[in-house]
Amino acid sequence: MCVCCAAVALSGVASPAVRAAVLWAFRYETSDVVRAEACRAVTLLDLDGTDVIAVLQQRYFVEDSDIVRR
């Protein structure tokens, strides 16, 4: 999944399905490396909206991994 998030981010494709998958990975994935790449994908794809802001805020409060918090 980590490679997938990076590939999606580099592709620049932000379809609704891609957007949902990236946000799901950032929110629920157990691997901190995958969550970090999903966060990077959010930035590189320039995703915005109230749903993105809500996910980022919620994850920030519960995130314990330094890799993701960077």
N, CA, C and O atoms as a GROMACS GRO file, in nm:
protein
  280
    1MET      N    1   0.082  -0.120   0.000
    1MET     CA    2   0.000   0.000   0.000
    1MET      C    3   0.086   0.125   0.000
    1MET      O    4   0.047   0.225  -0.061
    2CYS      N    5   0.199   0.124   0.065
    2CYS     CA    6   0.287   0.240   0.070
    2CYS      C    7   0.328   0.282  -0.070
    2CYS      O    8   0.325   0.400  -0.104
    3VAL      N    9   0.366   0.186  -0.151
    3VAL     CA   10   0.405   0.215  -0.288
    3VAL      C   11   0.286   0.267  -0.366
    3VAL      O   12   0.300   0.356  -0.451
    4CYS      N   13   0.168   0.214  -0.338
    4CYS     CA   14   0.047   0.259  -0.408
    4CYS      C   15   0.018   0.405  -0.378
    4CYS      O   16  -0.012   0.481  -0.469
    5CYS      N   17   0.026   0.446  -0.253
    5CYS     CA   18   0.000   0.585  -0.218
    5CYS      C   19   0.099   0.677  -0.286
    5CYS      O   20   0.062   0.783  -0.337
    6ALA      N   21   0.225   0.637  -0.288
    6ALA     CA   22   0.328   0.719  -0.354
    6ALA      C   23   0.301   0.727  -0.504
    6ALA      O   24   0.313   0.835  -0.563
    7ALA      N   25   0.265   0.616  -0.566
    7ALA     CA   26   0.238   0.615  -0.710
    7ALA      C   27   0.116   0.700  -0.743
    7ALA      O   28   0.117   0.773  -0.842
    8VAL      N   29   0.013   0.690  -0.662
    8VAL     CA   30  -0.108   0.771  -0.684
    8VAL      C   31  -0.074   0.919  -0.672
    8VAL      O   32  -0.118   1.000  -0.754
    9ALA      N   33   0.004   0.953  -0.572
    9ALA     CA   34   0.041   1.093  -0.553
    9ALA      C   35   0.120   1.146  -0.672
    9ALA      O   36   0.097   1.258  -0.718
   10LEU      N   37   0.212   1.066  -0.722
   10LEU     CA   38   0.293   1.110  -0.835
   10LEU      C   39   0.214   1.116  -0.965
   10LEU      O   40   0.249   1.191  -1.055
   11SER      N   41   0.108   1.037  -0.974
   11SER     CA   42   0.027   1.037  -1.096
   11SER      C   43  -0.055   1.164  -1.109
   11SER      O   44  -0.088   1.207  -1.219
   12GLY      N   45  -0.088   1.225  -0.996
   12GLY     CA   46  -0.168   1.346  -0.998
   12GLY      C   47  -0.316   1.322  -1.021
   12GLY      O   48  -0.391   1.418  -1.037
   13VAL      N   49  -0.359   1.198  -1.022
   13VAL     CA   50  -0.500   1.165  -1.044
   13VAL      C   51  -0.573   1.171  -0.910
   13VAL      O   52  -0.537   1.101  -0.815
   14ALA      N   53  -0.675   1.254  -0.904
   14ALA     CA   54  -0.750   1.270  -0.780
   14ALA      C   55  -0.898   1.242  -0.803
   14ALA      O   56  -0.983   1.324  -0.768
   15SER      N   57  -0.929   1.129  -0.860
   15SER     CA   58  -1.069   1.091  -0.881
   15SER      C   59  -1.135   1.067  -0.745
   15SER      O   60  -1.065   1.052  -0.645
   16PRO      N   61  -1.267   1.064  -0.740
   16PRO     CA   62  -1.334   1.038  -0.612
   16PRO      C   63  -1.291   0.906  -0.548
   16PRO      O   64  -1.279   0.898  -0.425
   17ALA      N   65  -1.268   0.804  -0.628
   17ALA     CA   66  -1.224   0.674  -0.573
   17ALA      C   67  -1.084   0.684  -0.514
   17ALA      O   68  -1.057   0.629  -0.407
   18VAL      N   69  -0.995   0.753  -0.583
   18VAL     CA   70  -0.858   0.771  -0.533
   18VAL      C   71  -0.861   0.854  -0.404
   18VAL      O   72  -0.794   0.821  -0.307
   19ARG      N   73  -0.938   0.959  -0.406
   19ARG     CA   74  -0.951   1.046  -0.289
   19ARG      C   75  -0.999   0.965  -0.168
   19ARG      O   76  -0.943   0.976  -0.059
   20ALA      N   77  -1.103   0.886  -0.188
   20ALA     CA   78  -1.157   0.804  -0.079
   20ALA      C   79  -1.055   0.703  -0.028
   20ALA      O   80  -1.044   0.682   0.093
   21ALA      N   81  -0.981   0.641  -0.119
   21ALA     CA   82  -0.882   0.540  -0.079
   21ALA      C   83  -0.766   0.603  -0.001
   21ALA      O   84  -0.721   0.546   0.098
   22VAL      N   85  -0.721   0.718  -0.044
   22VAL     CA   86  -0.610   0.786   0.025
   22VAL      C   87  -0.655   0.829   0.164
   22VAL      O   88  -0.582   0.811   0.262
   23LEU      N   89  -0.773   0.887   0.173
   23LEU     CA   90  -0.823   0.929   0.305
   23LEU      C   91  -0.846   0.810   0.396
   23LEU      O   92  -0.821   0.818   0.517
   24TRP      N   93  -0.896   0.699   0.340
   24TRP     CA   94  -0.915   0.578   0.422
   24TRP      C   95  -0.780   0.530   0.475
   24TRP      O   96  -0.768   0.498   0.594
   25ALA      N   97  -0.680   0.524   0.388
   25ALA     CA   98  -0.548   0.476   0.431
   25ALA      C   99  -0.491   0.566   0.540
   25ALA      O  100  -0.433   0.517   0.637
   26PHE      N  101  -0.506   0.696   0.524
   26PHE     CA  102  -0.453   0.789   0.624
   26PHE      C  103  -0.526   0.774   0.757
   26PHE      O  104  -0.466   0.787   0.863
   27ARG      N  105  -0.653   0.747   0.750
   27ARG     CA  106  -0.734   0.740   0.872
   27ARG      C  107  -0.725   0.605   0.944
   27ARG      O  108  -0.717   0.602   1.066
   28TYR      N  109  -0.725   0.495   0.869
   28TYR     CA  110  -0.744   0.364   0.932
   28TYR      C  111  -0.628   0.265   0.919
   28TYR      O  112  -0.626   0.165   0.990
   29GLU      N  113  -0.534   0.289   0.831
   29GLU     CA  114  -0.426   0.193   0.809
   29GLU      C  115  -0.345   0.175   0.937
   29GLU      O  116  -0.316   0.272   1.008
   30THR      N  117  -0.308   0.050   0.967
   30THR     CA  118  -0.231   0.023   1.089
   30THR      C  119  -0.083   0.054   1.075
   30THR      O  120  -0.016   0.081   1.174
   31SER      N  121  -0.032   0.051   0.954
   31SER     CA  122   0.110   0.078   0.931
   31SER      C  123   0.136   0.229   0.930
   31SER      O  124   0.074   0.303   0.854
   32ASP      N  125   0.228   0.273   1.016
   32ASP     CA  126   0.259   0.416   1.021
   32ASP      C  127   0.325   0.465   0.892
   32ASP      O  128   0.309   0.581   0.854
   33VAL      N  129   0.399   0.379   0.824
   33VAL     CA  130   0.461   0.416   0.698
   33VAL      C  131   0.354   0.443   0.592
   33VAL      O  132   0.364   0.538   0.514
   34VAL      N  133   0.252   0.360   0.589
   34VAL     CA  134   0.143   0.380   0.492
   34VAL      C  135   0.066   0.507   0.525
   34VAL      O  136   0.030   0.582   0.434
   35ARG      N  137   0.039   0.532   0.653
   35ARG     CA  138  -0.030   0.655   0.691
   35ARG      C  139   0.051   0.778   0.652
   35ARG      O  140  -0.005   0.878   0.607
   36ALA      N  141   0.183   0.770   0.668
   36ALA     CA  142   0.269   0.882   0.629
   36ALA      C  143   0.263   0.906   0.478
   36ALA      O  144   0.257   1.021   0.434
   37GLU      N  145   0.266   0.800   0.400
   37GLU     CA  146   0.258   0.814   0.253
   37GLU      C  147   0.121   0.864   0.211
   37GLU      O  148   0.110   0.941   0.116
   38ALA      N  149   0.017   0.821   0.279
   38ALA     CA  150  -0.117   0.870   0.247
   38ALA      C  151  -0.127   1.020   0.277
   38ALA      O  152  -0.189   1.095   0.201
   39CYS      N  153  -0.066   1.062   0.385
   39CYS     CA  154  -0.064   1.204   0.419
   39CYS      C  155   0.012   1.282   0.311
   39CYS      O  156  -0.030   1.390   0.270
   40ARG      N  157   0.122   1.227   0.267
   40ARG     CA  158   0.199   1.289   0.159
   40ARG      C  159   0.117   1.296   0.031
   40ARG      O  160   0.123   1.396  -0.041
   41ALA      N  161   0.040   1.191   0.002
   41ALA     CA  162  -0.045   1.189  -0.116
   41ALA      C  163  -0.152   1.298  -0.107
   41ALA      O  164  -0.183   1.362  -0.208
   42VAL      N  165  -0.207   1.320   0.011
   42VAL     CA  166  -0.305   1.428   0.030
   42VAL      C  167  -0.243   1.561  -0.010
   42VAL      O  168  -0.306   1.642  -0.077
   43THR      N  169  -0.120   1.583   0.030
   43THR     CA  170  -0.050   1.707  -0.002
   43THR      C  171  -0.018   1.716  -0.150
   43THR      O  172  -0.045   1.819  -0.213
   44LEU      N  173   0.041   1.611  -0.206
   44LEU     CA  174   0.081   1.615  -0.347
   44LEU      C  175  -0.037   1.623  -0.443
   44LEU      O  176  -0.027   1.684  -0.550
   45LEU      N  177  -0.149   1.563  -0.405
   45LEU     CA  178  -0.269   1.570  -0.489
   45LEU      C  179  -0.348   1.698  -0.464
   45LEU      O  180  -0.447   1.726  -0.532
   46ASP      N  181  -0.302   1.775  -0.367
   46ASP     CA  182  -0.367   1.902  -0.332
   46ASP      C  183  -0.515   1.882  -0.300
   46ASP      O  184  -0.601   1.958  -0.344
   47LEU      N  185  -0.542   1.777  -0.222
   47LEU     CA  186  -0.680   1.749  -0.183
   47LEU      C  187  -0.725   1.854  -0.083
   47LEU      O  188  -0.651   1.891   0.008
   48ASP      N  189  -0.846   1.902  -0.102
   48ASP     CA  190  -0.901   1.998  -0.008
   48ASP      C  191  -1.048   1.968   0.016
   48ASP      O  192  -1.107   1.880  -0.047
   49GLY      N  193  -1.105   2.041   0.107
   49GLY     CA  194  -1.246   2.021   0.141
   49GLY      C  195  -1.261   1.995   0.289
   49GLY      O  196  -1.164   1.964   0.359
   50THR      N  197  -1.381   2.009   0.336
   50THR     CA  198  -1.406   1.992   0.479
   50THR      C  199  -1.380   1.849   0.525
   50THR      O  200  -1.340   1.826   0.639
   51ASP      N  201  -1.404   1.750   0.435
   51ASP     CA  202  -1.378   1.612   0.474
   51ASP      C  203  -1.229   1.587   0.493
   51ASP      O  204  -1.190   1.514   0.584
   52VAL      N  205  -1.147   1.646   0.409
   52VAL     CA  206  -1.001   1.630   0.420
   52VAL      C  207  -0.952   1.697   0.548
   52VAL      O  208  -0.871   1.640   0.621
   53ILE      N  209  -1.000   1.816   0.575
   53ILE     CA  210  -0.961   1.888   0.696
   53ILE      C  211  -1.001   1.808   0.820
   53ILE      O  212  -0.923   1.798   0.915
   54ALA      N  213  -1.121   1.754   0.819
   54ALA     CA  214  -1.168   1.676   0.934
   54ALA      C  215  -1.081   1.553   0.958
   54ALA      O  216  -1.045   1.523   1.071
   55VAL      N  217  -1.047   1.482   0.851
   55VAL     CA  218  -0.963   1.362   0.864
   55VAL      C  219  -0.825   1.401   0.917
   55VAL      O  220  -0.772   1.334   1.007
   56LEU      N  221  -0.766   1.506   0.863
   56LEU     CA  222  -0.634   1.549   0.908
   56LEU      C  223  -0.636   1.589   1.055
   56LEU      O  224  -0.546   1.552   1.131
   57GLN      N  225  -0.737   1.663   1.096
   57GLN     CA  226  -0.747   1.704   1.236
   57GLN      C  227  -0.768   1.585   1.329
   57GLN      O  228  -0.704   1.576   1.434
   58GLN      N  229  -0.858   1.495   1.291
   58GLN     CA  230  -0.884   1.378   1.374
   58GLN      C  231  -0.760   1.292   1.389
   58GLN      O  232  -0.728   1.247   1.499
   59ARG      N  233  -0.690   1.270   1.280
   59ARG     CA  234  -0.571   1.185   1.284
   59ARG      C  235  -0.460   1.250   1.364
   59ARG      O  236  -0.386   1.182   1.435
   60TYR      N  237  -0.448   1.382   1.354
   60TYR     CA  238  -0.344   1.453   1.428
   60TYR      C  239  -0.357   1.431   1.578
   60TYR      O  240  -0.256   1.415   1.648
   61PHE      N  241  -0.478   1.431   1.627
   61PHE     CA  242  -0.499   1.417   1.771
   61PHE      C  243  -0.471   1.277   1.824
   61PHE      O  244  -0.439   1.262   1.942
   62VAL      N  245  -0.482   1.176   1.741
   62VAL     CA  246  -0.461   1.040   1.788
   62VAL      C  247  -0.330   0.979   1.738
   62VAL      O  248  -0.294   0.869   1.780
   63GLU      N  249  -0.260   1.047   1.650
   63GLU     CA  250  -0.138   0.991   1.590
   63GLU      C  251  -0.026   0.988   1.693
   63GLU      O  252   0.003   1.089   1.758
   64ASP      N  253   0.037   0.872   1.707
   64ASP     CA  254   0.149   0.861   1.800
   64ASP      C  255   0.282   0.834   1.730
   64ASP      O  256   0.385   0.824   1.795
   65SER      N  257   0.279   0.822   1.600
   65SER     CA  258   0.401   0.793   1.524
   65SER      C  259   0.470   0.922   1.479
   65SER      O  260   0.408   1.009   1.417
   66ASP      N  261   0.598   0.933   1.511
   66ASP     CA  262   0.675   1.049   1.466
   66ASP      C  263   0.688   1.054   1.314
   66ASP      O  264   0.699   1.162   1.256
   67ILE      N  265   0.687   0.937   1.251
   67ILE     CA  266   0.698   0.933   1.106
   67ILE      C  267   0.579   1.005   1.041
   67ILE      O  268   0.596   1.080   0.946
   68VAL      N  269   0.462   0.982   1.093
   68VAL     CA  270   0.342   1.042   1.036
   68VAL      C  271   0.330   1.188   1.076
   68VAL      O  272   0.289   1.272   0.996
   69ARG      N  273   0.365   1.220   1.197
   69ARG     CA  274   0.352   1.358   1.246
   69ARG      C  275   0.445   1.455   1.176
   69ARG      O  276   0.421   1.575   1.177
   70ARG      N  277   0.551   1.405   1.113
   70ARG     CA  278   0.642   1.495   1.040
   70ARG      C  279   0.569   1.545   0.922
   70ARG      O  280   0.624   1.623   0.844
   0.00000   0.00000   0.00000
